[in-house]
Amino acid sequence: MSLTYKACKSMIDRQSYTTKEDMQSKLDIFLLNNRLTQVEYDELSQQIATQ
C-alpha cells in the first residue's frame, strides 16, 4: 500500500474534499503518474461513488 493510497483513503474517509469530481480528478492524476495501482484506484473510486 502506497503512501498516496493511504492519504487519499484518509481524505475520502473523512470526506475532506470539495466535490466528488475534484477528488476523482486527483485519483485520475495519481493513476496516470503511477502513484496508485489500478486496484487501489478502483477501490478508492468505488468508495467515492458510494458516499
mmCIF entry with sequence, helices, sheets and N, C-alpha, C, O atoms, coordinates in Angstrom:
data_MODEL
# 
_entry.id   MODEL 
# 
_entity.id                         1 
_entity.type                       polymer 
_entity.pdbx_number_of_molecules   1 
# 
_entity_poly.entity_id                      1 
_entity_poly.type                           'polypeptide(L)' 
_entity_poly.nstd_linkage                   no 
_entity_poly.nstd_monomer                   no 
_entity_poly.pdbx_seq_one_letter_code       MSLTYKACKSMIDRQSYTTKEDMQSKLDIFLLNNRLTQVEYDELSQQIATQ 
_entity_poly.pdbx_seq_one_letter_code_can   MSLTYKACKSMIDRQSYTTKEDMQSKLDIFLLNNRLTQVEYDELSQQIATQ 
_entity_poly.pdbx_strand_id                 A 
# 
loop_
_entity_poly_seq.entity_id 
_entity_poly_seq.num 
_entity_poly_seq.mon_id 
_entity_poly_seq.hetero 
1 1  MET n 
1 2  SER n 
1 3  LEU n 
1 4  THR n 
1 5  TYR n 
1 6  LYS n 
1 7  ALA n 
1 8  CYS n 
1 9  LYS n 
1 10 SER n 
1 11 MET n 
1 12 ILE n 
1 13 ASP n 
1 14 ARG n 
1 15 GLN n 
1 16 SER n 
1 17 TYR n 
1 18 THR n 
1 19 THR n 
1 20 LYS n 
1 21 GLU n 
1 22 ASP n 
1 23 MET n 
1 24 GLN n 
1 25 SER n 
1 26 LYS n 
1 27 LEU n 
1 28 ASP n 
1 29 ILE n 
1 30 PHE n 
1 31 LEU n 
1 32 LEU n 
1 33 ASN n 
1 34 ASN n 
1 35 ARG n 
1 36 LEU n 
1 37 THR n 
1 38 GLN n 
1 39 VAL n 
1 40 GLU n 
1 41 TYR n 
1 42 ASP n 
1 43 GLU n 
1 44 LEU n 
1 45 SER n 
1 46 GLN n 
1 47 GLN n 
1 48 ILE n 
1 49 ALA n 
1 50 THR n 
1 51 GLN n 
# 
_struct_asym.id          A 
_struct_asym.entity_id   1 
# 
loop_
_struct_conf.conf_type_id 
_struct_conf.id 
_struct_conf.pdbx_PDB_helix_id 
_struct_conf.beg_label_comp_id 
_struct_conf.beg_label_asym_id 
_struct_conf.beg_label_seq_id 
_struct_conf.pdbx_beg_PDB_ins_code 
_struct_conf.end_label_comp_id 
_struct_conf.end_label_asym_id 
_struct_conf.end_label_seq_id 
_struct_conf.pdbx_end_PDB_ins_code 
_struct_conf.beg_auth_comp_id 
_struct_conf.beg_auth_asym_id 
_struct_conf.beg_auth_seq_id 
_struct_conf.end_auth_comp_id 
_struct_conf.end_auth_asym_id 
_struct_conf.end_auth_seq_id 
_struct_conf.pdbx_PDB_helix_class 
_struct_conf.details 
_struct_conf.pdbx_PDB_helix_length 
HELX_P HELX_P1 AA1 LEU A 3  ? ARG A 14 ? LEU A 3  ARG A 14 1 ? 12 
HELX_P HELX_P2 AA2 LYS A 20 ? LEU A 32 ? LYS A 20 LEU A 32 1 ? 13 
HELX_P HELX_P3 AA3 GLN A 38 ? ALA A 49 ? GLN A 38 ALA A 49 1 ? 12 
# 
_struct_conf_type.id          HELX_P 
_struct_conf_type.criteria    ? 
_struct_conf_type.reference   ? 
# 
loop_
_atom_site.group_PDB 
_atom_site.id 
_atom_site.type_symbol 
_atom_site.label_atom_id 
_atom_site.label_alt_id 
_atom_site.label_comp_id 
_atom_site.label_asym_id 
_atom_site.label_entity_id 
_atom_site.label_seq_id 
_atom_site.pdbx_PDB_ins_code 
_atom_site.Cartn_x 
_atom_site.Cartn_y 
_atom_site.Cartn_z 
_atom_site.occupancy 
_atom_site.B_iso_or_equiv 
_atom_site.pdbx_formal_charge 
_atom_site.auth_seq_id 
_atom_site.auth_comp_id 
_atom_site.auth_asym_id 
_atom_site.auth_atom_id 
_atom_site.pdbx_PDB_model_num 
ATOM 1   N N  . MET A 1 1  ? 0.837   -1.177 0.000   1.00 0.00 ? 1  MET A N  1 
ATOM 2   C CA . MET A 1 1  ? 0.000   0.000  0.000   1.00 0.00 ? 1  MET A CA 1 
ATOM 3   C C  . MET A 1 1  ? 0.888   1.249  0.000   1.00 0.00 ? 1  MET A C  1 
ATOM 4   O O  . MET A 1 1  ? 1.777   1.398  0.838   1.00 0.00 ? 1  MET A O  1 
ATOM 5   N N  . SER A 1 2  ? 0.632   2.115  -0.934  1.00 0.00 ? 2  SER A N  1 
ATOM 6   C CA . SER A 1 2  ? 1.459   3.308  -1.067  1.00 0.00 ? 2  SER A CA 1 
ATOM 7   C C  . SER A 1 2  ? 1.011   4.413  -0.108  1.00 0.00 ? 2  SER A C  1 
ATOM 8   O O  . SER A 1 2  ? -0.112  4.413  0.395   1.00 0.00 ? 2  SER A O  1 
ATOM 9   N N  . LEU A 1 3  ? 1.904   5.325  0.118   1.00 0.00 ? 3  LEU A N  1 
ATOM 10  C CA . LEU A 1 3  ? 1.594   6.487  0.938   1.00 0.00 ? 3  LEU A CA 1 
ATOM 11  C C  . LEU A 1 3  ? 0.493   7.317  0.281   1.00 0.00 ? 3  LEU A C  1 
ATOM 12  O O  . LEU A 1 3  ? -0.376  7.858  0.965   1.00 0.00 ? 3  LEU A O  1 
ATOM 13  N N  . THR A 1 4  ? 0.534   7.413  -1.040  1.00 0.00 ? 4  THR A N  1 
ATOM 14  C CA . THR A 1 4  ? -0.501  8.152  -1.775  1.00 0.00 ? 4  THR A CA 1 
ATOM 15  C C  . THR A 1 4  ? -1.868  7.518  -1.543  1.00 0.00 ? 4  THR A C  1 
ATOM 16  O O  . THR A 1 4  ? -2.852  8.221  -1.312  1.00 0.00 ? 4  THR A O  1 
ATOM 17  N N  . TYR A 1 5  ? -1.927  6.193  -1.604  1.00 0.00 ? 5  TYR A N  1 
ATOM 18  C CA . TYR A 1 5  ? -3.183  5.480  -1.361  1.00 0.00 ? 5  TYR A CA 1 
ATOM 19  C C  . TYR A 1 5  ? -3.702  5.770  0.047   1.00 0.00 ? 5  TYR A C  1 
ATOM 20  O O  . TYR A 1 5  ? -4.879  6.085  0.228   1.00 0.00 ? 5  TYR A O  1 
ATOM 21  N N  . LYS A 1 6  ? -2.828  5.664  1.033   1.00 0.00 ? 6  LYS A N  1 
ATOM 22  C CA . LYS A 1 6  ? -3.239  5.900  2.421   1.00 0.00 ? 6  LYS A CA 1 
ATOM 23  C C  . LYS A 1 6  ? -3.749  7.320  2.618   1.00 0.00 ? 6  LYS A C  1 
ATOM 24  O O  . LYS A 1 6  ? -4.738  7.533  3.318   1.00 0.00 ? 6  LYS A O  1 
ATOM 25  N N  . ALA A 1 7  ? -3.077  8.298  2.003   1.00 0.00 ? 7  ALA A N  1 
ATOM 26  C CA . ALA A 1 7  ? -3.502  9.698  2.138   1.00 0.00 ? 7  ALA A CA 1 
ATOM 27  C C  . ALA A 1 7  ? -4.857  9.918  1.464   1.00 0.00 ? 7  ALA A C  1 
ATOM 28  O O  . ALA A 1 7  ? -5.730  10.585 2.020   1.00 0.00 ? 7  ALA A O  1 
ATOM 29  N N  . CYS A 1 8  ? -5.027  9.365  0.284   1.00 0.00 ? 8  CYS A N  1 
ATOM 30  C CA . CYS A 1 8  ? -6.305  9.515  -0.424  1.00 0.00 ? 8  CYS A CA 1 
ATOM 31  C C  . CYS A 1 8  ? -7.428  8.819  0.329   1.00 0.00 ? 8  CYS A C  1 
ATOM 32  O O  . CYS A 1 8  ? -8.527  9.362  0.450   1.00 0.00 ? 8  CYS A O  1 
ATOM 33  N N  . LYS A 1 9  ? -7.161  7.633  0.829   1.00 0.00 ? 9  LYS A N  1 
ATOM 34  C CA . LYS A 1 9  ? -8.183  6.892  1.584   1.00 0.00 ? 9  LYS A CA 1 
ATOM 35  C C  . LYS A 1 9  ? -8.611  7.682  2.811   1.00 0.00 ? 9  LYS A C  1 
ATOM 36  O O  . LYS A 1 9  ? -9.799  7.747  3.128   1.00 0.00 ? 9  LYS A O  1 
ATOM 37  N N  . SER A 1 10 ? -7.656  8.277  3.494   1.00 0.00 ? 10 SER A N  1 
ATOM 38  C CA . SER A 1 10 ? -7.963  9.081  4.670   1.00 0.00 ? 10 SER A CA 1 
ATOM 39  C C  . SER A 1 10 ? -8.832  10.290 4.292   1.00 0.00 ? 10 SER A C  1 
ATOM 40  O O  . SER A 1 10 ? -9.795  10.613 4.988   1.00 0.00 ? 10 SER A O  1 
ATOM 41  N N  . MET A 1 11 ? -8.484  10.943 3.196   1.00 0.00 ? 11 MET A N  1 
ATOM 42  C CA . MET A 1 11 ? -9.286  12.094 2.741   1.00 0.00 ? 11 MET A CA 1 
ATOM 43  C C  . MET A 1 11 ? -10.713 11.670 2.410   1.00 0.00 ? 11 MET A C  1 
ATOM 44  O O  . MET A 1 11 ? -11.671 12.363 2.753   1.00 0.00 ? 11 MET A O  1 
ATOM 45  N N  . ILE A 1 12 ? -10.846 10.542 1.751   1.00 0.00 ? 12 ILE A N  1 
ATOM 46  C CA . ILE A 1 12 ? -12.174 10.059 1.364   1.00 0.00 ? 12 ILE A CA 1 
ATOM 47  C C  . ILE A 1 12 ? -12.964 9.636  2.597   1.00 0.00 ? 12 ILE A C  1 
ATOM 48  O O  . ILE A 1 12 ? -14.151 9.944  2.708   1.00 0.00 ? 12 ILE A O  1 
ATOM 49  N N  . ASP A 1 13 ? -12.320 8.939  3.520   1.00 0.00 ? 13 ASP A N  1 
ATOM 50  C CA . ASP A 1 13 ? -12.996 8.516  4.756   1.00 0.00 ? 13 ASP A CA 1 
ATOM 51  C C  . ASP A 1 13 ? -13.538 9.711  5.532   1.00 0.00 ? 13 ASP A C  1 
ATOM 52  O O  . ASP A 1 13 ? -14.641 9.662  6.074   1.00 0.00 ? 13 ASP A O  1 
ATOM 53  N N  . ARG A 1 14 ? -12.755 10.781 5.579   1.00 0.00 ? 14 ARG A N  1 
ATOM 54  C CA . ARG A 1 14 ? -13.158 11.989 6.315   1.00 0.00 ? 14 ARG A CA 1 
ATOM 55  C C  . ARG A 1 14 ? -14.003 12.938 5.465   1.00 0.00 ? 14 ARG A C  1 
ATOM 56  O O  . ARG A 1 14 ? -14.488 13.961 5.949   1.00 0.00 ? 14 ARG A O  1 
ATOM 57  N N  . GLN A 1 15 ? -14.170 12.581 4.195   1.00 0.00 ? 15 GLN A N  1 
ATOM 58  C CA . GLN A 1 15 ? -14.876 13.426 3.225   1.00 0.00 ? 15 GLN A CA 1 
ATOM 59  C C  . GLN A 1 15 ? -14.298 14.841 3.215   1.00 0.00 ? 15 GLN A C  1 
ATOM 60  O O  . GLN A 1 15 ? -15.035 15.827 3.179   1.00 0.00 ? 15 GLN A O  1 
ATOM 61  N N  . SER A 1 16 ? -12.981 14.921 3.246   1.00 0.00 ? 16 SER A N  1 
ATOM 62  C CA . SER A 1 16 ? -12.314 16.219 3.270   1.00 0.00 ? 16 SER A CA 1 
ATOM 63  C C  . SER A 1 16 ? -11.869 16.631 1.872   1.00 0.00 ? 16 SER A C  1 
ATOM 64  O O  . SER A 1 16 ? -10.691 16.888 1.625   1.00 0.00 ? 16 SER A O  1 
ATOM 65  N N  . TYR A 1 17 ? -12.826 16.687 0.977   1.00 0.00 ? 17 TYR A N  1 
ATOM 66  C CA . TYR A 1 17 ? -12.598 17.155 -0.385  1.00 0.00 ? 17 TYR A CA 1 
ATOM 67  C C  . TYR A 1 17 ? -13.757 18.066 -0.762  1.00 0.00 ? 17 TYR A C  1 
ATOM 68  O O  . TYR A 1 17 ? -14.838 17.987 -0.178  1.00 0.00 ? 17 TYR A O  1 
ATOM 69  N N  . THR A 1 18 ? -13.524 18.925 -1.739  1.00 0.00 ? 18 THR A N  1 
ATOM 70  C CA . THR A 1 18 ? -14.536 19.910 -2.125  1.00 0.00 ? 18 THR A CA 1 
ATOM 71  C C  . THR A 1 18 ? -15.735 19.249 -2.786  1.00 0.00 ? 18 THR A C  1 
ATOM 72  O O  . THR A 1 18 ? -16.872 19.419 -2.347  1.00 0.00 ? 18 THR A O  1 
ATOM 73  N N  . THR A 1 19 ? -15.468 18.488 -3.852  1.00 0.00 ? 19 THR A N  1 
ATOM 74  C CA . THR A 1 19 ? -16.526 17.761 -4.557  1.00 0.00 ? 19 THR A CA 1 
ATOM 75  C C  . THR A 1 19 ? -16.017 16.367 -4.909  1.00 0.00 ? 19 THR A C  1 
ATOM 76  O O  . THR A 1 19 ? -14.812 16.114 -4.914  1.00 0.00 ? 19 THR A O  1 
ATOM 77  N N  . LYS A 1 20 ? -16.942 15.477 -5.201  1.00 0.00 ? 20 LYS A N  1 
ATOM 78  C CA . LYS A 1 20 ? -16.554 14.132 -5.631  1.00 0.00 ? 20 LYS A CA 1 
ATOM 79  C C  . LYS A 1 20 ? -15.743 14.200 -6.918  1.00 0.00 ? 20 LYS A C  1 
ATOM 80  O O  . LYS A 1 20 ? -14.776 13.458 -7.094  1.00 0.00 ? 20 LYS A O  1 
ATOM 81  N N  . GLU A 1 21 ? -16.141 15.089 -7.809  1.00 0.00 ? 21 GLU A N  1 
ATOM 82  C CA . GLU A 1 21 ? -15.446 15.235 -9.089  1.00 0.00 ? 21 GLU A CA 1 
ATOM 83  C C  . GLU A 1 21 ? -14.003 15.696 -8.880  1.00 0.00 ? 21 GLU A C  1 
ATOM 84  O O  . GLU A 1 21 ? -13.092 15.239 -9.572  1.00 0.00 ? 21 GLU A O  1 
ATOM 85  N N  . ASP A 1 22 ? -13.803 16.599 -7.926  1.00 0.00 ? 22 ASP A N  1 
ATOM 86  C CA . ASP A 1 22 ? -12.462 17.087 -7.611  1.00 0.00 ? 22 ASP A CA 1 
ATOM 87  C C  . ASP A 1 22 ? -11.588 15.946 -7.094  1.00 0.00 ? 22 ASP A C  1 
ATOM 88  O O  . ASP A 1 22 ? -10.444 15.797 -7.523  1.00 0.00 ? 22 ASP A O  1 
ATOM 89  N N  . MET A 1 23 ? -12.112 15.159 -6.195  1.00 0.00 ? 23 MET A N  1 
ATOM 90  C CA . MET A 1 23 ? -11.339 14.045 -5.642  1.00 0.00 ? 23 MET A CA 1 
ATOM 91  C C  . MET A 1 23 ? -11.079 12.995 -6.719  1.00 0.00 ? 23 MET A C  1 
ATOM 92  O O  . MET A 1 23 ? -9.993  12.417 -6.771  1.00 0.00 ? 23 MET A O  1 
ATOM 93  N N  . GLN A 1 24 ? -12.058 12.747 -7.570  1.00 0.00 ? 24 GLN A N  1 
ATOM 94  C CA . GLN A 1 24 ? -11.869 11.778 -8.649  1.00 0.00 ? 24 GLN A CA 1 
ATOM 95  C C  . GLN A 1 24 ? -10.784 12.254 -9.605  1.00 0.00 ? 24 GLN A C  1 
ATOM 96  O O  . GLN A 1 24 ? -10.001 11.444 -10.100 1.00 0.00 ? 24 GLN A O  1 
ATOM 97  N N  . SER A 1 25 ? -10.727 13.538 -9.868  1.00 0.00 ? 25 SER A N  1 
ATOM 98  C CA . SER A 1 25 ? -9.670  14.093 -10.725 1.00 0.00 ? 25 SER A CA 1 
ATOM 99  C C  . SER A 1 25 ? -8.295  13.865 -10.119 1.00 0.00 ? 25 SER A C  1 
ATOM 100 O O  . SER A 1 25 ? -7.342  13.540 -10.828 1.00 0.00 ? 25 SER A O  1 
ATOM 101 N N  . LYS A 1 26 ? -8.194  14.034 -8.808  1.00 0.00 ? 26 LYS A N  1 
ATOM 102 C CA . LYS A 1 26 ? -6.922  13.778 -8.123  1.00 0.00 ? 26 LYS A CA 1 
ATOM 103 C C  . LYS A 1 26 ? -6.512  12.313 -8.293  1.00 0.00 ? 26 LYS A C  1 
ATOM 104 O O  . LYS A 1 26 ? -5.352  12.013 -8.575  1.00 0.00 ? 26 LYS A O  1 
ATOM 105 N N  . LEU A 1 27 ? -7.467  11.418 -8.120  1.00 0.00 ? 27 LEU A N  1 
ATOM 106 C CA . LEU A 1 27 ? -7.164  9.987  -8.296  1.00 0.00 ? 27 LEU A CA 1 
ATOM 107 C C  . LEU A 1 27 ? -6.722  9.698  -9.720  1.00 0.00 ? 27 LEU A C  1 
ATOM 108 O O  . LEU A 1 27 ? -5.797  8.916  -9.938  1.00 0.00 ? 27 LEU A O  1 
ATOM 109 N N  . ASP A 1 28 ? -7.382  10.328 -10.701 1.00 0.00 ? 28 ASP A N  1 
ATOM 110 C CA . ASP A 1 28 ? -7.013  10.136 -12.101 1.00 0.00 ? 28 ASP A CA 1 
ATOM 111 C C  . ASP A 1 28 ? -5.557  10.529 -12.329 1.00 0.00 ? 28 ASP A C  1 
ATOM 112 O O  . ASP A 1 28 ? -4.806  9.803  -12.981 1.00 0.00 ? 28 ASP A O  1 
ATOM 113 N N  . ILE A 1 29 ? -5.170  11.665 -11.796 1.00 0.00 ? 29 ILE A N  1 
ATOM 114 C CA . ILE A 1 29 ? -3.800  12.155 -11.963 1.00 0.00 ? 29 ILE A CA 1 
ATOM 115 C C  . ILE A 1 29 ? -2.803  11.215 -11.288 1.00 0.00 ? 29 ILE A C  1 
ATOM 116 O O  . ILE A 1 29 ? -1.753  10.907 -11.852 1.00 0.00 ? 29 ILE A O  1 
ATOM 117 N N  . PHE A 1 30 ? -3.136  10.760 -10.076 1.00 0.00 ? 30 PHE A N  1 
ATOM 118 C CA . PHE A 1 30 ? -2.244  9.829  -9.383  1.00 0.00 ? 30 PHE A CA 1 
ATOM 119 C C  . PHE A 1 30 ? -2.094  8.523  -10.160 1.00 0.00 ? 30 PHE A C  1 
ATOM 120 O O  . PHE A 1 30 ? -1.001  7.959  -10.215 1.00 0.00 ? 30 PHE A O  1 
ATOM 121 N N  . LEU A 1 31 ? -3.171  8.046  -10.755 1.00 0.00 ? 31 LEU A N  1 
ATOM 122 C CA . LEU A 1 31 ? -3.096  6.820  -11.547 1.00 0.00 ? 31 LEU A CA 1 
ATOM 123 C C  . LEU A 1 31 ? -2.225  7.036  -12.784 1.00 0.00 ? 31 LEU A C  1 
ATOM 124 O O  . LEU A 1 31 ? -1.383  6.198  -13.107 1.00 0.00 ? 31 LEU A O  1 
ATOM 125 N N  . LEU A 1 32 ? -2.422  8.142  -13.465 1.00 0.00 ? 32 LEU A N  1 
ATOM 126 C CA . LEU A 1 32 ? -1.645  8.432  -14.674 1.00 0.00 ? 32 LEU A CA 1 
ATOM 127 C C  . LEU A 1 32 ? -0.153  8.573  -14.388 1.00 0.00 ? 32 LEU A C  1 
ATOM 128 O O  . LEU A 1 32 ? 0.681   8.283  -15.246 1.00 0.00 ? 32 LEU A O  1 
ATOM 129 N N  . ASN A 1 33 ? 0.174   9.016  -13.184 1.00 0.00 ? 33 ASN A N  1 
ATOM 130 C CA . ASN A 1 33 ? 1.573   9.195  -12.805 1.00 0.00 ? 33 ASN A CA 1 
ATOM 131 C C  . ASN A 1 33 ? 2.121   8.016  -12.007 1.00 0.00 ? 33 ASN A C  1 
ATOM 132 O O  . ASN A 1 33 ? 3.164   8.123  -11.361 1.00 0.00 ? 33 ASN A O  1 
ATOM 133 N N  . ASN A 1 34 ? 1.410   6.891  -12.058 1.00 0.00 ? 34 ASN A N  1 
ATOM 134 C CA . ASN A 1 34 ? 1.835   5.659  -11.391 1.00 0.00 ? 34 ASN A CA 1 
ATOM 135 C C  . ASN A 1 34 ? 2.030   5.815  -9.889  1.00 0.00 ? 34 ASN A C  1 
ATOM 136 O O  . ASN A 1 34 ? 2.867   5.138  -9.292  1.00 0.00 ? 34 ASN A O  1 
ATOM 137 N N  . ARG A 1 35 ? 1.260   6.704  -9.285  1.00 0.00 ? 35 ARG A N  1 
ATOM 138 C CA . ARG A 1 35 ? 1.296   6.866  -7.830  1.00 0.00 ? 35 ARG A CA 1 
ATOM 139 C C  . ARG A 1 35 ? 0.281   5.938  -7.161  1.00 0.00 ? 35 ARG A C  1 
ATOM 140 O O  . ARG A 1 35 ? 0.378   5.671  -5.963  1.00 0.00 ? 35 ARG A O  1 
ATOM 141 N N  . LEU A 1 36 ? -0.691  5.448  -7.932  1.00 0.00 ? 36 LEU A N  1 
ATOM 142 C CA . LEU A 1 36 ? -1.668  4.459  -7.477  1.00 0.00 ? 36 LEU A CA 1 
ATOM 143 C C  . LEU A 1 36 ? -1.668  3.298  -8.457  1.00 0.00 ? 36 LEU A C  1 
ATOM 144 O O  . LEU A 1 36 ? -1.456  3.483  -9.655  1.00 0.00 ? 36 LEU A O  1 
ATOM 145 N N  . THR A 1 37 ? -1.909  2.103  -7.939  1.00 0.00 ? 37 THR A N  1 
ATOM 146 C CA . THR A 1 37 ? -2.104  0.961  -8.829  1.00 0.00 ? 37 THR A CA 1 
ATOM 147 C C  . THR A 1 37 ? -3.550  0.984  -9.321  1.00 0.00 ? 37 THR A C  1 
ATOM 148 O O  . THR A 1 37 ? -4.389  1.700  -8.773  1.00 0.00 ? 37 THR A O  1 
ATOM 149 N N  . GLN A 1 38 ? -3.831  0.206  -10.347 1.00 0.00 ? 38 GLN A N  1 
ATOM 150 C CA . GLN A 1 38 ? -5.202  0.142  -10.864 1.00 0.00 ? 38 GLN A CA 1 
ATOM 151 C C  . GLN A 1 38 ? -6.164  -0.375 -9.796  1.00 0.00 ? 38 GLN A C  1 
ATOM 152 O O  . GLN A 1 38 ? -7.295  0.098  -9.695  1.00 0.00 ? 38 GLN A O  1 
ATOM 153 N N  . VAL A 1 39 ? -5.722  -1.332 -9.010  1.00 0.00 ? 39 VAL A N  1 
ATOM 154 C CA . VAL A 1 39 ? -6.563  -1.896 -7.941  1.00 0.00 ? 39 VAL A CA 1 
ATOM 155 C C  . VAL A 1 39 ? -6.876  -0.824 -6.890  1.00 0.00 ? 39 VAL A C  1 
ATOM 156 O O  . VAL A 1 39 ? -8.023  -0.683 -6.465  1.00 0.00 ? 39 VAL A O  1 
ATOM 157 N N  . GLU A 1 40 ? -5.851  -0.073 -6.474  1.00 0.00 ? 40 GLU A N  1 
ATOM 158 C CA . GLU A 1 40 ? -6.057  0.997  -5.487  1.00 0.00 ? 40 GLU A CA 1 
ATOM 159 C C  . GLU A 1 40 ? -7.002  2.058  -6.046  1.00 0.00 ? 40 GLU A C  1 
ATOM 160 O O  . GLU A 1 40 ? -7.909  2.524  -5.355  1.00 0.00 ? 40 GLU A O  1 
ATOM 161 N N  . TYR A 1 41 ? -6.779  2.432  -7.300  1.00 0.00 ? 41 TYR A N  1 
ATOM 162 C CA . TYR A 1 41 ? -7.623  3.434  -7.960  1.00 0.00 ? 41 TYR A CA 1 
ATOM 163 C C  . TYR A 1 41 ? -9.078  2.977  -7.995  1.00 0.00 ? 41 TYR A C  1 
ATOM 164 O O  . TYR A 1 41 ? -9.981  3.742  -7.657  1.00 0.00 ? 41 TYR A O  1 
ATOM 165 N N  . ASP A 1 42 ? -9.303  1.738  -8.401  1.00 0.00 ? 42 ASP A N  1 
ATOM 166 C CA . ASP A 1 42 ? -10.664 1.198  -8.484  1.00 0.00 ? 42 ASP A CA 1 
ATOM 167 C C  . ASP A 1 42 ? -11.345 1.210  -7.117  1.00 0.00 ? 42 ASP A C  1 
ATOM 168 O O  . ASP A 1 42 ? -12.512 1.585  -7.002  1.00 0.00 ? 42 ASP A O  1 
ATOM 169 N N  . GLU A 1 43 ? -10.619 0.801  -6.092  1.00 0.00 ? 43 GLU A N  1 
ATOM 170 C CA . GLU A 1 43 ? -11.174 0.763  -4.736  1.00 0.00 ? 43 GLU A CA 1 
ATOM 171 C C  . GLU A 1 43 ? -11.560 2.165  -4.261  1.00 0.00 ? 43 GLU A C  1 
ATOM 172 O O  . GLU A 1 43 ? -12.661 2.370  -3.749  1.00 0.00 ? 43 GLU A O  1 
ATOM 173 N N  . LEU A 1 44 ? -10.657 3.119  -4.430  1.00 0.00 ? 44 LEU A N  1 
ATOM 174 C CA . LEU A 1 44 ? -10.928 4.482  -3.985  1.00 0.00 ? 44 LEU A CA 1 
ATOM 175 C C  . LEU A 1 44 ? -12.041 5.141  -4.791  1.00 0.00 ? 44 LEU A C  1 
ATOM 176 O O  . LEU A 1 44 ? -12.857 5.881  -4.242  1.00 0.00 ? 44 LEU A O  1 
ATOM 177 N N  . SER A 1 45 ? -12.070 4.870  -6.090  1.00 0.00 ? 45 SER A N  1 
ATOM 178 C CA . SER A 1 45 ? -13.141 5.417  -6.938  1.00 0.00 ? 45 SER A CA 1 
ATOM 179 C C  . SER A 1 45 ? -14.506 4.873  -6.519  1.00 0.00 ? 45 SER A C  1 
ATOM 180 O O  . SER A 1 45 ? -15.496 5.603  -6.494  1.00 0.00 ? 45 SER A O  1 
ATOM 181 N N  . GLN A 1 46 ? -14.542 3.605  -6.199  1.00 0.00 ? 46 GLN A N  1 
ATOM 182 C CA . GLN A 1 46 ? -15.793 2.989  -5.739  1.00 0.00 ? 46 GLN A CA 1 
ATOM 183 C C  . GLN A 1 46 ? -16.231 3.609  -4.411  1.00 0.00 ? 46 GLN A C  1 
ATOM 184 O O  . GLN A 1 46 ? -17.417 3.865  -4.201  1.00 0.00 ? 46 GLN A O  1 
ATOM 185 N N  . GLN A 1 47 ? -15.285 3.844  -3.533  1.00 0.00 ? 47 GLN A N  1 
ATOM 186 C CA . GLN A 1 47 ? -15.588 4.443  -2.240  1.00 0.00 ? 47 GLN A CA 1 
ATOM 187 C C  . GLN A 1 47 ? -16.181 5.843  -2.421  1.00 0.00 ? 47 GLN A C  1 
ATOM 188 O O  . GLN A 1 47 ? -17.143 6.196  -1.739  1.00 0.00 ? 47 GLN A O  1 
ATOM 189 N N  . ILE A 1 48 ? -15.627 6.629  -3.319  1.00 0.00 ? 48 ILE A N  1 
ATOM 190 C CA . ILE A 1 48 ? -16.161 7.967  -3.602  1.00 0.00 ? 48 ILE A CA 1 
ATOM 191 C C  . ILE A 1 48 ? -17.574 7.874  -4.132  1.00 0.00 ? 48 ILE A C  1 
ATOM 192 O O  . ILE A 1 48 ? -18.455 8.624  -3.713  1.00 0.00 ? 48 ILE A O  1 
ATOM 193 N N  . ALA A 1 49 ? -17.788 6.948  -5.060  1.00 0.00 ? 49 ALA A N  1 
ATOM 194 C CA . ALA A 1 49 ? -19.092 6.798  -5.715  1.00 0.00 ? 49 ALA A CA 1 
ATOM 195 C C  . ALA A 1 49 ? -20.198 6.431  -4.731  1.00 0.00 ? 49 ALA A C  1 
ATOM 196 O O  . ALA A 1 49 ? -21.354 6.803  -4.930  1.00 0.00 ? 49 ALA A O  1 
ATOM 197 N N  . THR A 1 50 ? -19.850 5.706  -3.675  1.00 0.00 ? 50 THR A N  1 
ATOM 198 C CA . THR A 1 50 ? -20.874 5.251  -2.736  1.00 0.00 ? 50 THR A CA 1 
ATOM 199 C C  . THR A 1 50 ? -21.126 6.231  -1.593  1.00 0.00 ? 50 THR A C  1 
ATOM 200 O O  . THR A 1 50 ? -21.987 5.987  -0.748  1.00 0.00 ? 50 THR A O  1 
ATOM 201 N N  . GLN A 1 51 ? -20.393 7.322  -1.560  1.00 0.00 ? 51 GLN A N  1 
ATOM 202 C CA . GLN A 1 51 ? -20.609 8.302  -0.475  1.00 0.00 ? 51 GLN A CA 1 
ATOM 203 C C  . GLN A 1 51 ? -21.715 9.252  -0.835  1.00 0.00 ? 51 GLN A C  1 
ATOM 204 O O  . GLN A 1 51 ? -22.041 10.144 -0.052  1.00 0.00 ? 51 GLN A O  1 
# 
